[in-house]
Amino acid sequence: MKILVIEDDREAADYLEKALGEAGHNAHVAGDGETGFMLASSGEYDVLVVDRMLPKRDGLSVIAGLRARGIETPVLILSALGEVDDRVTGLRAGGDDYLTKPYAFSELLARVEVLSRRSGAKDIETVYRVGDLELDRLSHTVKRAGKEIILQPREFRLLEYLMRHAGQVVTRTMLLENVWDYHFDPQTNVIDVHVSRLRSKIEKEFDTPVLHTIRGAGYMLKAA
């Protein structure tokens, strides 16, 4: 399951990203309301976890804006505001569930999984295939021609993103925003290094290339 956490408290956000990842989910983090709204507007996420008090754009405004655009991704609101009126306001703004801080992660995880089932997210594709290359999001495994390939977490996220956009040009900006959660170009060769490592792992022992560099544009994953 792909989850977007919109939370400005970096320590809390990092904790959720790590804990959700350990639970087998793919969690991304946005540190302010504007960034969160932009990412959530893609409709690519199965569930959103949204803090109410956010810089640049508050959580309820984010939710209302998404609903106005027809984005029906389930939303779990997180807030230190726990009075009945606060919860009612959050739900009326378009939230699907409301959890008061502080919370137990086990409860948050259960609520997120219930929301995903309620929305039918269980039917979302969990296995991607490009030629003889296969990635399974649930078991977190990658195989090519039946042979398992061991990837580091960031390499797995990179490959997953490329496979979800197979046959399309994926730009550096797209990778920075969706794999590294950078919303600016930090002038680093981090993408080149990871693409090189990934290419070596998925192509070195095989006859045909699948990860192609599109000069001046980005990268494309496609079968020969």
C-alpha positions in Angstrom: 0.0 0.0 0.0 1.3 3.5 -0.9 0.7 6.0 1.9 1.4 9.8 1.9 2.1 11.2 5.4 1.6 15.0 5.5 3.2 16.1 8.7 5.5 19.0 9.5 7.0 17.6 12.6 10.1 16.0 11.1 10.7 13.5 14.0 7.1 12.4 13.9 7.1 12.1 10.1 10.3 10.1 10.1 8.9 7.7 12.7 5.8 7.1 10.7 7.7 6.6 7.5 10.0 4.1 9.1 7.2 2.3 11.0 4.9 2.0 8.0 7.8 0.8 5.9 8.6 -1.9 8.4 4.9 -2.9 8.3 5.3 -3.6 4.6 3.9 -0.3 3.2 5.5 2.3 0.9 5.3 5.6 2.8 6.2 9.1 1.5 6.4 12.2 3.5 5.4 15.8 2.8 6.5 18.5 5.3 3.9 21.1 4.5 0.3 21.5 3.2 1.2 22.8 -0.2 3.6 20.0 -1.0 1.2 17.5 0.4 -1.7 18.8 -1.7 0.5 18.7 -4.8 1.6 15.1 -4.2 -1.9 13.9 -3.2 -3.4 15.5 -6.3 -1.7 12.8 -8.4 -4.2 10.3 -7.1 -1.4 7.8 -6.8 -1.8 7.1 -3.1 -3.9 4.5 -1.4 -4.3 6.4 1.9 -3.4 9.8 3.2 -2.4 10.5 6.8 -2.8 14.3 7.3 -1.9 16.4 10.3 -4.4 19.3 10.9 -1.9 22.0 11.8 0.5 22.4 8.8 2.6 25.3 7.4 1.6 26.9 4.1 -1.8 25.2 4.0 -3.6 23.6 6.9 -4.7 20.0 6.8 -8.4 20.6 6.5 -7.8 23.0 3.5 -5.7 20.3 1.9 -8.5 17.7 2.3 -11.2 20.1 1.1 -9.1 21.0 -1.9 -8.6 17.4 -2.9 -12.3 16.6 -2.6 -13.1 19.6 -4.7 -10.8 18.1 -7.4 -12.6 14.8 -7.2 -9.7 13.1 -5.4 -11.4 10.5 -3.2 -8.3 9.0 -1.6 -9.2 7.9 2.0 -7.8 10.3 4.7 -6.9 9.7 8.3 -6.6 13.0 10.1 -4.1 13.3 12.9 -4.5 16.1 15.4 -3.8 17.2 19.0 -7.3 18.7 18.8 -9.5 16.0 20.2 -12.8 17.6 21.2 -16.0 16.3 19.7 -16.4 19.6 17.7 -12.9 19.2 16.3 -13.5 15.7 15.1 -16.8 16.6 13.6 -15.2 19.5 11.7 -12.4 17.3 10.4 -14.8 14.6 9.2 -17.1 17.2 7.6 -14.1 18.7 5.7 -13.8 15.4 3.9 -11.7 13.2 6.3 -12.7 9.6 6.6 -11.3 8.9 10.1 -9.8 11.0 12.9 -7.1 10.0 15.4 -6.0 12.1 18.3 -2.4 12.7 19.3 -0.7 11.1 21.1 -1.6 7.7 19.5 -0.4 4.1 19.5 1.1 3.2 16.1 -0.7 -0.2 16.2 -4.0 1.7 16.2 -2.9 4.1 13.4 -1.8 1.1 11.3 -5.2 -0.7 11.9 -7.1 2.4 10.9 -5.1 2.9 7.8 -5.6 -0.7 6.7 -9.3 -0.4 7.3 -9.5 2.7 5.2 -7.6 1.0 2.4 -10.0 -2.0 2.4 -13.0 0.3 2.5 -11.8 2.1 -0.6 -11.0 -1.1 -2.5 -7.3 -0.4 -2.3 -6.8 -4.1 -1.9 -7.5 -4.4 -5.6 -4.7 -2.1 -6.6 -1.9 -3.8 -8.5 0.7 -5.2 -6.3 2.9 -7.0 -8.8 4.6 -5.1 -11.7 6.1 -6.8 -14.7 8.3 -5.4 -17.5 9.4 -8.2 -19.8 11.0 -10.9 -17.6 11.5 -8.4 -14.7 9.0 -8.7 -11.8 8.6 -6.6 -8.7 6.2 -7.7 -5.9 5.2 -4.8 -3.6 3.8 -7.0 -0.9 6.6 -9.5 -0.5 9.1 -6.8 -1.3 10.9 -9.0 -3.8 12.4 -8.5 -7.3 13.0 -11.3 -9.8 14.3 -11.4 -13.4 13.9 -14.5 -15.4 12.9 -16.2 -12.1 16.1 -15.3 -10.4 15.8 -13.2 -7.2 17.6 -9.9 -7.1 18.4 -8.3 -3.8 17.9 -4.5 -3.7 18.5 -1.9 -1.0 15.3 0.0 0.1 16.1 3.0 -2.0 16.9 0.9 -5.0 13.6 -0.9 -4.5 11.6 2.4 -4.4 13.5 3.6 -7.5 12.7 0.5 -9.4 9.1 0.5 -8.3 8.6 4.0 -9.5 10.2 3.2 -12.8 8.1 0.1 -13.2 4.9 2.0 -12.5 5.8 4.3 -15.3 7.2 1.7 -17.7 7.4 2.9 -21.2 7.4 6.5 -20.2 10.3 9.0 -19.8 10.9 9.6 -16.1 12.7 12.8 -15.4 15.2 13.6 -12.6 12.6 16.0 -11.1 10.1 13.2 -10.9 12.6 10.9 -9.2 13.7 13.5 -6.8 10.2 14.3 -5.7 8.8 10.7 -5.6 11.7 8.6 -4.6 13.9 11.0 -2.6 11.1 13.4 -1.4 13.2 16.4 -2.6 11.2 19.3 -4.1 14.3 21.0 -5.3 17.4 19.9 -7.2 20.1 19.5 -4.5 22.8 19.5 -7.2 23.9 16.0 -6.4 24.7 12.9 -8.4 22.6 10.7 -6.1 20.2 9.7 -8.9 23.1 8.8 -11.3 24.7 6.7 -8.6 21.5 4.8 -7.7 20.5 4.3 -11.3 23.9 2.9 -12.1 23.7 0.5 -9.1 20.2 -0.6 -10.0 21.1 -1.1 -13.7 24.0 -3.3 -12.7 21.8 -5.5 -10.5 19.0 -5.9 -13.0 21.0 -6.2 -16.2 24.5 -7.5 -15.4 23.8 -11.2 -15.7 21.1 -10.9 -18.4 21.2 -10.6 -22.1 18.9 -7.6 -22.8 18.9 -4.1 -21.2 15.7 -2.8 -19.7 16.7 0.5 -18.0 17.5 3.1 -20.7 19.0 6.6 -20.4 17.1 9.1 -22.5 19.7 11.7 -23.2 18.7 15.2 -22.0 15.4 13.9 -20.6 15.7 11.1 -18.0 15.2 7.4 -17.9 12.8 4.8 -19.2 12.2 1.2 -18.2 11.0 -1.0 -21.0 11.4 -4.5 -22.3 13.5 -5.0 -25.4 
